Amino acid sequence: MALFMTIALDSAMTFTMVSVTTGWTSGFLERFVFGWLIGFAVALPTSILVFPLARKLVNRVTSE
């Protein structure tokens, strides 16, 4: 779960940020891939740590 969510969110955020900051210029794909790799390296360990905590919080909030 964490891997797939990380890939989806990191891709969307990296695409958005590269598009906003540099636009559709030459080298867009290279900047996107570089940014995605760095974002993924940070996001995957973060999501692995946060998912169990988030699950516990959701269970507390939604339990009857």
mmJSON file of the N, C-alpha and C atoms, coordinates in Angstrom:
{"data_MODEL":{"atom_site":{
"group_PDB":["ATOM","ATOM","ATOM","ATOM","ATOM","ATOM","ATOM","ATOM","ATOM","ATOM","ATOM","ATOM","ATOM","ATOM","ATOM","ATOM","ATOM","ATOM","ATOM","ATOM","ATOM","ATOM","ATOM","ATOM","ATOM","ATOM","ATOM","ATOM","ATOM","ATOM","ATOM","ATOM","ATOM","ATOM","ATOM","ATOM","ATOM","ATOM","ATOM","ATOM","ATOM","ATOM","ATOM","ATOM","ATOM","ATOM","ATOM","ATOM","ATOM","ATOM","ATOM","ATOM","ATOM","ATOM","ATOM","ATOM","ATOM","ATOM","ATOM","ATOM","ATOM","ATOM","ATOM","ATOM","ATOM","ATOM","ATOM","ATOM","ATOM","ATOM","ATOM","ATOM","ATOM","ATOM","ATOM","ATOM","ATOM","ATOM","ATOM","ATOM","ATOM","ATOM","ATOM","ATOM","ATOM","ATOM","ATOM","ATOM","ATOM","ATOM","ATOM","ATOM","ATOM","ATOM","ATOM","ATOM","ATOM","ATOM","ATOM","ATOM","ATOM","ATOM","ATOM","ATOM","ATOM","ATOM","ATOM","ATOM","ATOM","ATOM","ATOM","ATOM","ATOM","ATOM","ATOM","ATOM","ATOM","ATOM","ATOM","ATOM","ATOM","ATOM","ATOM","ATOM","ATOM","ATOM","ATOM","ATOM","ATOM","ATOM","ATOM","ATOM","ATOM","ATOM","ATOM","ATOM","ATOM","ATOM","ATOM","ATOM","ATOM","ATOM","ATOM","ATOM","ATOM","ATOM","ATOM","ATOM","ATOM","ATOM","ATOM","ATOM","ATOM","ATOM","ATOM","ATOM","ATOM","ATOM","ATOM","ATOM","ATOM","ATOM","ATOM","ATOM","ATOM","ATOM","ATOM","ATOM","ATOM","ATOM","ATOM","ATOM","ATOM","ATOM","ATOM","ATOM","ATOM","ATOM","ATOM","ATOM","ATOM","ATOM","ATOM","ATOM","ATOM","ATOM","ATOM","ATOM","ATOM","ATOM","ATOM","ATOM"],
"id":[1,2,3,4,5,6,7,8,9,10,11,12,13,14,15,16,17,18,19,20,21,22,23,24,25,26,27,28,29,30,31,32,33,34,35,36,37,38,39,40,41,42,43,44,45,46,47,48,49,50,51,52,53,54,55,56,57,58,59,60,61,62,63,64,65,66,67,68,69,70,71,72,73,74,75,76,77,78,79,80,81,82,83,84,85,86,87,88,89,90,91,92,93,94,95,96,97,98,99,100,101,102,103,104,105,106,107,108,109,110,111,112,113,114,115,116,117,118,119,120,121,122,123,124,125,126,127,128,129,130,131,132,133,134,135,136,137,138,139,140,141,142,143,144,145,146,147,148,149,150,151,152,153,154,155,156,157,158,159,160,161,162,163,164,165,166,167,168,169,170,171,172,173,174,175,176,177,178,179,180,181,182,183,184,185,186,187,188,189,190,191,192],
"type_symbol":["N","C","C","N","C","C","N","C","C","N","C","C","N","C","C","N","C","C","N","C","C","N","C","C","N","C","C","N","C","C","N","C","C","N","C","C","N","C","C","N","C","C","N","C","C","N","C","C","N","C","C","N","C","C","N","C","C","N","C","C","N","C","C","N","C","C","N","C","C","N","C","C","N","C","C","N","C","C","N","C","C","N","C","C","N","C","C","N","C","C","N","C","C","N","C","C","N","C","C","N","C","C","N","C","C","N","C","C","N","C","C","N","C","C","N","C","C","N","C","C","N","C","C","N","C","C","N","C","C","N","C","C","N","C","C","N","C","C","N","C","C","N","C","C","N","C","C","N","C","C","N","C","C","N","C","C","N","C","C","N","C","C","N","C","C","N","C","C","N","C","C","N","C","C","N","C","C","N","C","C","N","C","C","N","C","C","N","C","C","N","C","C"],
"label_atom_id":["N","CA","C","N","CA","C","N","CA","C","N","CA","C","N","CA","C","N","CA","C","N","CA","C","N","CA","C","N","CA","C","N","CA","C","N","CA","C","N","CA","C","N","CA","C","N","CA","C","N","CA","C","N","CA","C","N","CA","C","N","CA","C","N","CA","C","N","CA","C","N","CA","C","N","CA","C","N","CA","C","N","CA","C","N","CA","C","N","CA","C","N","CA","C","N","CA","C","N","CA","C","N","CA","C","N","CA","C","N","CA","C","N","CA","C","N","CA","C","N","CA","C","N","CA","C","N","CA","C","N","CA","C","N","CA","C","N","CA","C","N","CA","C","N","CA","C","N","CA","C","N","CA","C","N","CA","C","N","CA","C","N","CA","C","N","CA","C","N","CA","C","N","CA","C","N","CA","C","N","CA","C","N","CA","C","N","CA","C","N","CA","C","N","CA","C","N","CA","C","N","CA","C","N","CA","C","N","CA","C","N","CA","C","N","CA","C","N","CA","C","N","CA","C"],
"label_alt_id":[null,null,null,null,null,null,null,null,null,null,null,null,null,null,null,null,null,null,null,null,null,null,null,null,null,null,null,null,null,null,null,null,null,null,null,null,null,null,null,null,null,null,null,null,null,null,null,null,null,null,null,null,null,null,null,null,null,null,null,null,null,null,null,null,null,null,null,null,null,null,null,null,null,null,null,null,null,null,null,null,null,null,null,null,null,null,null,null,null,null,null,null,null,null,null,null,null,null,null,null,null,null,null,null,null,null,null,null,null,null,null,null,null,null,null,null,null,null,null,null,null,null,null,null,null,null,null,null,null,null,null,null,null,null,null,null,null,null,null,null,null,null,null,null,null,null,null,null,null,null,null,null,null,null,null,null,null,null,null,null,null,null,null,null,null,null,null,null,null,null,null,null,null,null,null,null,null,null,null,null,null,null,null,null,null,null,null,null,null,null,null,null],
"label_comp_id":["MET","MET","MET","ALA","ALA","ALA","LEU","LEU","LEU","PHE","PHE","PHE","MET","MET","MET","THR","THR","THR","ILE","ILE","ILE","ALA","ALA","ALA","LEU","LEU","LEU","ASP","ASP","ASP","SER","SER","SER","ALA","ALA","ALA","MET","MET","MET","THR","THR","THR","PHE","PHE","PHE","THR","THR","THR","MET","MET","MET","VAL","VAL","VAL","SER","SER","SER","VAL","VAL","VAL","THR","THR","THR","THR","THR","THR","GLY","GLY","GLY","TRP","TRP","TRP","THR","THR","THR","SER","SER","SER","GLY","GLY","GLY","PHE","PHE","PHE","LEU","LEU","LEU","GLU","GLU","GLU","ARG","ARG","ARG","PHE","PHE","PHE","VAL","VAL","VAL","PHE","PHE","PHE","GLY","GLY","GLY","TRP","TRP","TRP","LEU","LEU","LEU","ILE","ILE","ILE","GLY","GLY","GLY","PHE","PHE","PHE","ALA","ALA","ALA","VAL","VAL","VAL","ALA","ALA","ALA","LEU","LEU","LEU","PRO","PRO","PRO","THR","THR","THR","SER","SER","SER","ILE","ILE","ILE","LEU","LEU","LEU","VAL","VAL","VAL","PHE","PHE","PHE","PRO","PRO","PRO","LEU","LEU","LEU","ALA","ALA","ALA","ARG","ARG","ARG","LYS","LYS","LYS","LEU","LEU","LEU","VAL","VAL","VAL","ASN","ASN","ASN","ARG","ARG","ARG","VAL","VAL","VAL","THR","THR","THR","SER","SER","SER","GLU","GLU","GLU"],
"label_asym_id":["A","A","A","A","A","A","A","A","A","A","A","A","A","A","A","A","A","A","A","A","A","A","A","A","A","A","A","A","A","A","A","A","A","A","A","A","A","A","A","A","A","A","A","A","A","A","A","A","A","A","A","A","A","A","A","A","A","A","A","A","A","A","A","A","A","A","A","A","A","A","A","A","A","A","A","A","A","A","A","A","A","A","A","A","A","A","A","A","A","A","A","A","A","A","A","A","A","A","A","A","A","A","A","A","A","A","A","A","A","A","A","A","A","A","A","A","A","A","A","A","A","A","A","A","A","A","A","A","A","A","A","A","A","A","A","A","A","A","A","A","A","A","A","A","A","A","A","A","A","A","A","A","A","A","A","A","A","A","A","A","A","A","A","A","A","A","A","A","A","A","A","A","A","A","A","A","A","A","A","A","A","A","A","A","A","A","A","A","A","A","A","A"],
"label_entity_id":["1","1","1","1","1","1","1","1","1","1","1","1","1","1","1","1","1","1","1","1","1","1","1","1","1","1","1","1","1","1","1","1","1","1","1","1","1","1","1","1","1","1","1","1","1","1","1","1","1","1","1","1","1","1","1","1","1","1","1","1","1","1","1","1","1","1","1","1","1","1","1","1","1","1","1","1","1","1","1","1","1","1","1","1","1","1","1","1","1","1","1","1","1","1","1","1","1","1","1","1","1","1","1","1","1","1","1","1","1","1","1","1","1","1","1","1","1","1","1","1","1","1","1","1","1","1","1","1","1","1","1","1","1","1","1","1","1","1","1","1","1","1","1","1","1","1","1","1","1","1","1","1","1","1","1","1","1","1","1","1","1","1","1","1","1","1","1","1","1","1","1","1","1","1","1","1","1","1","1","1","1","1","1","1","1","1","1","1","1","1","1","1"],
"label_seq_id":[1,1,1,2,2,2,3,3,3,4,4,4,5,5,5,6,6,6,7,7,7,8,8,8,9,9,9,10,10,10,11,11,11,12,12,12,13,13,13,14,14,14,15,15,15,16,16,16,17,17,17,18,18,18,19,19,19,20,20,20,21,21,21,22,22,22,23,23,23,24,24,24,25,25,25,26,26,26,27,27,27,28,28,28,29,29,29,30,30,30,31,31,31,32,32,32,33,33,33,34,34,34,35,35,35,36,36,36,37,37,37,38,38,38,39,39,39,40,40,40,41,41,41,42,42,42,43,43,43,44,44,44,45,45,45,46,46,46,47,47,47,48,48,48,49,49,49,50,50,50,51,51,51,52,52,52,53,53,53,54,54,54,55,55,55,56,56,56,57,57,57,58,58,58,59,59,59,60,60,60,61,61,61,62,62,62,63,63,63,64,64,64],
"pdbx_PDB_ins_code":[null,null,null,null,null,null,null,null,null,null,null,null,null,null,null,null,null,null,null,null,null,null,null,null,null,null,null,null,null,null,null,null,null,null,null,null,null,null,null,null,null,null,null,null,null,null,null,null,null,null,null,null,null,null,null,null,null,null,null,null,null,null,null,null,null,null,null,null,null,null,null,null,null,null,null,null,null,null,null,null,null,null,null,null,null,null,null,null,null,null,null,null,null,null,null,null,null,null,null,null,null,null,null,null,null,null,null,null,null,null,null,null,null,null,null,null,null,null,null,null,null,null,null,null,null,null,null,null,null,null,null,null,null,null,null,null,null,null,null,null,null,null,null,null,null,null,null,null,null,null,null,null,null,null,null,null,null,null,null,null,null,null,null,null,null,null,null,null,null,null,null,null,null,null,null,null,null,null,null,null,null,null,null,null,null,null,null,null,null,null,null,null],
"Cartn_x":[0.828,0.0,0.872,1.854,2.704,3.471,3.942,4.71,3.858,2.656,1.805,1.307,0.982,0.573,1.736,2.932,4.104,4.376,4.297,4.529,3.5,2.237,1.183,1.317,1.464,1.543,2.829,3.939,5.205,5.193,4.594,4.51,3.668,2.51,1.625,2.263,2.869,3.463,4.695,5.53,6.722,6.338,5.374,4.92,4.398,3.584,3.015,4.101,5.004,6.034,7.008,7.415,8.32,7.599,6.331,5.563,5.43,5.144,4.947,6.264,7.328,8.579,9.36,9.334,10.152,9.35,8.132,7.302,7.71,7.05,7.282,8.423,9.61,10.78,11.593,12.644,13.504,14.133,14.286,14.829,13.798,12.504,11.441,11.488,11.617,11.61,12.772,13.941,15.102,14.896,14.357,14.086,13.018,12.009,10.943,11.506,12.28,12.827,13.756,14.616,15.525,14.744,13.745,12.911,12.121,11.626,10.854,11.718,12.936,13.829,14.14,14.411,14.687,13.431,12.3,11.049,10.704,10.929,10.634,11.546,12.812,13.756,13.359,12.695,12.234,10.839,9.971,8.571,8.362,9.108,8.861,9.155,10.334,10.543,9.555,9.203,8.234,6.884,6.426,5.122,5.142,6.262,6.357,6.235,6.787,6.688,5.313,4.706,3.472,2.229,2.204,1.006,0.502,1.346,0.817,0.248,0.887,0.375,-0.96,-1.046,-2.29,-3.409,-3.103,-4.107,-4.642,-3.756,-4.19,-5.075,-4.697,-5.486,-6.867,-6.913,-8.201,-9.064,-8.469,-9.236,-9.807,-9.046,-9.543,-10.674,-10.528,-11.526,-12.824,-12.699,-13.89,-14.471,-13.806,-14.355,-15.554,-16.439,-17.647,-17.495],
"Cartn_y":[-1.2,0.0,1.264,1.305,2.487,2.731,1.672,1.822,2.437,1.922,2.415,3.842,4.139,5.504,6.476,6.051,6.906,7.185,6.168,6.36,7.331,7.131,7.989,9.432,9.63,10.986,11.686,10.977,11.588,11.992,11.157,11.488,12.737,12.792,13.948,15.225,15.153,16.353,16.803,15.863,16.234,16.85,16.239,16.787,18.209,18.411,19.733,20.754,20.422,21.379,21.698,20.707,20.978,21.817,21.53,22.314,23.77,23.978,25.335,26.112,25.468,26.205,26.433,25.465,25.625,25.642,25.163,25.136,24.027,24.021,22.995,23.427,23.435,23.813,22.569,22.754,21.608,21.127,19.84,19.258,18.974,19.155,18.919,17.493,16.533,15.134,14.818,15.346,15.11,15.711,16.933,17.564,16.8,16.326,15.556,14.272,13.53,12.265,12.504,13.515,13.832,14.203,15.061,15.456,14.29,13.428,12.276,11.322,11.078,10.177,10.702,11.985,12.57,12.523,12.889,12.844,11.437,10.453,9.069,8.583,8.979,8.574,9.131,10.267,10.85,10.317,10.206,9.868,8.418,7.481,6.076,5.775,6.128,5.867,6.622,7.832,8.606,7.902,7.432,6.771,5.448,4.735,3.489,3.773,4.881,5.253,5.813,6.569,7.278,6.404,5.468,4.664,3.948,3.257,2.605,3.605,4.741,5.759,6.318,6.564,7.078,6.055,4.783,3.728,3.683,3.786,3.788,4.992,6.152,7.358,7.229,6.733,6.552,5.557,4.486,3.503,4.113,4.954,5.609,6.57,7.317,8.317,7.656,6.555,5.942,4.808,4.351,3.241,3.711,2.801,3.165,2.824],
"Cartn_z":[0.0,0.0,0.0,0.896,1.0,-0.296,-0.926,-2.167,-3.265,-3.466,-4.544,-4.289,-3.052,-2.723,-2.909,-2.532,-2.691,-4.159,-4.99,-6.427,-7.008,-6.68,-7.23,-6.759,-5.463,-4.927,-5.348,-5.308,-5.701,-7.172,-8.015,-9.44,-9.674,-9.04,-9.22,-8.695,-7.526,-6.933,-7.709,-8.122,-8.88,-10.219,-10.907,-12.184,-12.008,-10.985,-10.739,-10.425,-9.527,-9.111,-10.241,-11.017,-12.139,-13.188,-13.439,-14.415,-13.972,-12.706,-12.19,-12.152,-11.691,-11.5,-12.783,-13.703,-14.908,-16.197,-16.16,-17.356,-18.313,-19.444,-20.462,-21.385,-20.862,-21.653,-21.97,-22.751,-23.034,-21.733,-21.614,-20.408,-19.339,-19.671,-18.687,-18.158,-19.056,-18.64,-17.705,-18.008,-17.141,-15.758,-15.708,-14.411,-13.639,-14.365,-13.725,-13.111,-13.873,-13.373,-12.188,-12.276,-11.172,-9.918,-10.059,-8.927,-8.368,-9.261,-8.813,-7.997,-8.441,-7.712,-6.312,-6.221,-4.905,-4.035,-4.595,-3.849,-3.389,-4.241,-3.889,-2.765,-2.822,-1.777,-0.41,-0.392,0.866,1.228,0.247,0.507,0.92,0.353,0.691,2.158,2.671,4.105,4.996,4.589,5.365,5.4,4.247,4.217,4.97,4.936,5.689,7.185,7.626,9.04,9.398,8.512,8.82,8.668,7.719,7.485,8.735,9.499,10.71,11.721,11.863,12.782,12.291,10.995,10.429,10.569,10.372,10.508,11.94,12.919,14.32,14.615,14.101,14.322,13.687,12.471,11.796,12.55,13.021,13.792,15.078,15.729,16.955,16.646,15.56,15.205,14.727,14.006,13.411,14.223,15.285,16.074,16.897,17.131,17.883,19.335],
"occupancy":[1.0,1.0,1.0,1.0,1.0,1.0,1.0,1.0,1.0,1.0,1.0,1.0,1.0,1.0,1.0,1.0,1.0,1.0,1.0,1.0,1.0,1.0,1.0,1.0,1.0,1.0,1.0,1.0,1.0,1.0,1.0,1.0,1.0,1.0,1.0,1.0,1.0,1.0,1.0,1.0,1.0,1.0,1.0,1.0,1.0,1.0,1.0,1.0,1.0,1.0,1.0,1.0,1.0,1.0,1.0,1.0,1.0,1.0,1.0,1.0,1.0,1.0,1.0,1.0,1.0,1.0,1.0,1.0,1.0,1.0,1.0,1.0,1.0,1.0,1.0,1.0,1.0,1.0,1.0,1.0,1.0,1.0,1.0,1.0,1.0,1.0,1.0,1.0,1.0,1.0,1.0,1.0,1.0,1.0,1.0,1.0,1.0,1.0,1.0,1.0,1.0,1.0,1.0,1.0,1.0,1.0,1.0,1.0,1.0,1.0,1.0,1.0,1.0,1.0,1.0,1.0,1.0,1.0,1.0,1.0,1.0,1.0,1.0,1.0,1.0,1.0,1.0,1.0,1.0,1.0,1.0,1.0,1.0,1.0,1.0,1.0,1.0,1.0,1.0,1.0,1.0,1.0,1.0,1.0,1.0,1.0,1.0,1.0,1.0,1.0,1.0,1.0,1.0,1.0,1.0,1.0,1.0,1.0,1.0,1.0,1.0,1.0,1.0,1.0,1.0,1.0,1.0,1.0,1.0,1.0,1.0,1.0,1.0,1.0,1.0,1.0,1.0,1.0,1.0,1.0,1.0,1.0,1.0,1.0,1.0,1.0,1.0,1.0,1.0,1.0,1.0,1.0],
"B_iso_or_equiv":[0.0,0.0,0.0,0.0,0.0,0.0,0.0,0.0,0.0,0.0,0.0,0.0,0.0,0.0,0.0,0.0,0.0,0.0,0.0,0.0,0.0,0.0,0.0,0.0,0.0,0.0,0.0,0.0,0.0,0.0,0.0,0.0,0.0,0.0,0.0,0.0,0.0,0.0,0.0,0.0,0.0,0.0,0.0,0.0,0.0,0.0,0.0,0.0,0.0,0.0,0.0,0.0,0.0,0.0,0.0,0.0,0.0,0.0,0.0,0.0,0.0,0.0,0.0,0.0,0.0,0.0,0.0,0.0,0.0,0.0,0.0,0.0,0.0,0.0,0.0,0.0,0.0,0.0,0.0,0.0,0.0,0.0,0.0,0.0,0.0,0.0,0.0,0.0,0.0,0.0,0.0,0.0,0.0,0.0,0.0,0.0,0.0,0.0,0.0,0.0,0.0,0.0,0.0,0.0,0.0,0.0,0.0,0.0,0.0,0.0,0.0,0.0,0.0,0.0,0.0,0.0,0.0,0.0,0.0,0.0,0.0,0.0,0.0,0.0,0.0,0.0,0.0,0.0,0.0,0.0,0.0,0.0,0.0,0.0,0.0,0.0,0.0,0.0,0.0,0.0,0.0,0.0,0.0,0.0,0.0,0.0,0.0,0.0,0.0,0.0,0.0,0.0,0.0,0.0,0.0,0.0,0.0,0.0,0.0,0.0,0.0,0.0,0.0,0.0,0.0,0.0,0.0,0.0,0.0,0.0,0.0,0.0,0.0,0.0,0.0,0.0,0.0,0.0,0.0,0.0,0.0,0.0,0.0,0.0,0.0,0.0,0.0,0.0,0.0,0.0,0.0,0.0],
"pdbx_formal_charge":[null,null,null,null,null,null,null,null,null,null,null,null,null,null,null,null,null,null,null,null,null,null,null,null,null,null,null,null,null,null,null,null,null,null,null,null,null,null,null,null,null,null,null,null,null,null,null,null,null,null,null,null,null,null,null,null,null,null,null,null,null,null,null,null,null,null,null,null,null,null,null,null,null,null,null,null,null,null,null,null,null,null,null,null,null,null,null,null,null,null,null,null,null,null,null,null,null,null,null,null,null,null,null,null,null,null,null,null,null,null,null,null,null,null,null,null,null,null,null,null,null,null,null,null,null,null,null,null,null,null,null,null,null,null,null,null,null,null,null,null,null,null,null,null,null,null,null,null,null,null,null,null,null,null,null,null,null,null,null,null,null,null,null,null,null,null,null,null,null,null,null,null,null,null,null,null,null,null,null,null,null,null,null,null,null,null,null,null,null,null,null,null],
"auth_seq_id":[1,1,1,2,2,2,3,3,3,4,4,4,5,5,5,6,6,6,7,7,7,8,8,8,9,9,9,10,10,10,11,11,11,12,12,12,13,13,13,14,14,14,15,15,15,16,16,16,17,17,17,18,18,18,19,19,19,20,20,20,21,21,21,22,22,22,23,23,23,24,24,24,25,25,25,26,26,26,27,27,27,28,28,28,29,29,29,30,30,30,31,31,31,32,32,32,33,33,33,34,34,34,35,35,35,36,36,36,37,37,37,38,38,38,39,39,39,40,40,40,41,41,41,42,42,42,43,43,43,44,44,44,45,45,45,46,46,46,47,47,47,48,48,48,49,49,49,50,50,50,51,51,51,52,52,52,53,53,53,54,54,54,55,55,55,56,56,56,57,57,57,58,58,58,59,59,59,60,60,60,61,61,61,62,62,62,63,63,63,64,64,64],
"auth_comp_id":["MET","MET","MET","ALA","ALA","ALA","LEU","LEU","LEU","PHE","PHE","PHE","MET","MET","MET","THR","THR","THR","ILE","ILE","ILE","ALA","ALA","ALA","LEU","LEU","LEU","ASP","ASP","ASP","SER","SER","SER","ALA","ALA","ALA","MET","MET","MET","THR","THR","THR","PHE","PHE","PHE","THR","THR","THR","MET","MET","MET","VAL","VAL","VAL","SER","SER","SER","VAL","VAL","VAL","THR","THR","THR","THR","THR","THR","GLY","GLY","GLY","TRP","TRP","TRP","THR","THR","THR","SER","SER","SER","GLY","GLY","GLY","PHE","PHE","PHE","LEU","LEU","LEU","GLU","GLU","GLU","ARG","ARG","ARG","PHE","PHE","PHE","VAL","VAL","VAL","PHE","PHE","PHE","GLY","GLY","GLY","TRP","TRP","TRP","LEU","LEU","LEU","ILE","ILE","ILE","GLY","GLY","GLY","PHE","PHE","PHE","ALA","ALA","ALA","VAL","VAL","VAL","ALA","ALA","ALA","LEU","LEU","LEU","PRO","PRO","PRO","THR","THR","THR","SER","SER","SER","ILE","ILE","ILE","LEU","LEU","LEU","VAL","VAL","VAL","PHE","PHE","PHE","PRO","PRO","PRO","LEU","LEU","LEU","ALA","ALA","ALA","ARG","ARG","ARG","LYS","LYS","LYS","LEU","LEU","LEU","VAL","VAL","VAL","ASN","ASN","ASN","ARG","ARG","ARG","VAL","VAL","VAL","THR","THR","THR","SER","SER","SER","GLU","GLU","GLU"],
"auth_asym_id":["A","A","A","A","A","A","A","A","A","A","A","A","A","A","A","A","A","A","A","A","A","A","A","A","A","A","A","A","A","A","A","A","A","A","A","A","A","A","A","A","A","A","A","A","A","A","A","A","A","A","A","A","A","A","A","A","A","A","A","A","A","A","A","A","A","A","A","A","A","A","A","A","A","A","A","A","A","A","A","A","A","A","A","A","A","A","A","A","A","A","A","A","A","A","A","A","A","A","A","A","A","A","A","A","A","A","A","A","A","A","A","A","A","A","A","A","A","A","A","A","A","A","A","A","A","A","A","A","A","A","A","A","A","A","A","A","A","A","A","A","A","A","A","A","A","A","A","A","A","A","A","A","A","A","A","A","A","A","A","A","A","A","A","A","A","A","A","A","A","A","A","A","A","A","A","A","A","A","A","A","A","A","A","A","A","A","A","A","A","A","A","A"],
"auth_atom_id":["N","CA","C","N","CA","C","N","CA","C","N","CA","C","N","CA","C","N","CA","C","N","CA","C","N","CA","C","N","CA","C","N","CA","C","N","CA","C","N","CA","C","N","CA","C","N","CA","C","N","CA","C","N","CA","C","N","CA","C","N","CA","C","N","CA","C","N","CA","C","N","CA","C","N","CA","C","N","CA","C","N","CA","C","N","CA","C","N","CA","C","N","CA","C","N","CA","C","N","CA","C","N","CA","C","N","CA","C","N","CA","C","N","CA","C","N","CA","C","N","CA","C","N","CA","C","N","CA","C","N","CA","C","N","CA","C","N","CA","C","N","CA","C","N","CA","C","N","CA","C","N","CA","C","N","CA","C","N","CA","C","N","CA","C","N","CA","C","N","CA","C","N","CA","C","N","CA","C","N","CA","C","N","CA","C","N","CA","C","N","CA","C","N","CA","C","N","CA","C","N","CA","C","N","CA","C","N","CA","C","N","CA","C","N","CA","C","N","CA","C","N","CA","C"],
"pdbx_PDB_model_num":[1,1,1,1,1,1,1,1,1,1,1,1,1,1,1,1,1,1,1,1,1,1,1,1,1,1,1,1,1,1,1,1,1,1,1,1,1,1,1,1,1,1,1,1,1,1,1,1,1,1,1,1,1,1,1,1,1,1,1,1,1,1,1,1,1,1,1,1,1,1,1,1,1,1,1,1,1,1,1,1,1,1,1,1,1,1,1,1,1,1,1,1,1,1,1,1,1,1,1,1,1,1,1,1,1,1,1,1,1,1,1,1,1,1,1,1,1,1,1,1,1,1,1,1,1,1,1,1,1,1,1,1,1,1,1,1,1,1,1,1,1,1,1,1,1,1,1,1,1,1,1,1,1,1,1,1,1,1,1,1,1,1,1,1,1,1,1,1,1,1,1,1,1,1,1,1,1,1,1,1,1,1,1,1,1,1,1,1,1,1,1,1]
}}}
